[in-house]
């Protein structure tokens, strides 16, 4: 099932910053993950990456998988728009296109899912 694969991949990505394995991302884990991620994409800076507050929808100081997935879907749409815009600018948009491509790689698997909770329950077991 394609949707299940996407969600599993997204869950795996969510677990990368979750170094203590408590199934949520703390601010400390988030900051260290972003630094590590950005080191792989020299064209990106911290201001290109969403802030912790963008993910922590309920403001409890942690990012749950549901918050992560919802935010990634929003970011994926934005990255797609940025990518499209950069391409429409031709050569002048090359730097933006690189940035958009890097962000799109990051958010690419974040396809919105209607049966999110059902799928999430399946991958947790």
C-alpha positions, 0 to 999 in steps of 0.5 A: 500500500503506497500510502502506508509506505509513505507514512512508514518513511515519514515515521522513520524520518520523525524518529531520526531526531528522537534520540531518546526514543520517547516518540516525541521530539524535544526542542534540544533534539530538534535543534541538534537535528536541524544543525546536522541536516543543514550540514548536508545542504550547504546552500541552506541556512537555519532560517530556511528550515521551519522553527520548532514552534512551527511544529509544536502546534499545541505548545507543549514543548514537544513535537508529536508524530501527528504534529510533525506529519501535519507540518511536513505536509504544509511545508511540502506544499510550500516547497513545491510552490517555491520550486515551481516559482524558481523554475518559472524564473529560469536562470535567475531562480537557480539558487532558489531552485536548489533550495526548493529541491533540498526542502522538497527532498525533506518534505517529499514523503509528507503526503497528507493522509486521510486515514492518518490515525489508522495508519499511524496505529498500524506502524506503531504495532 
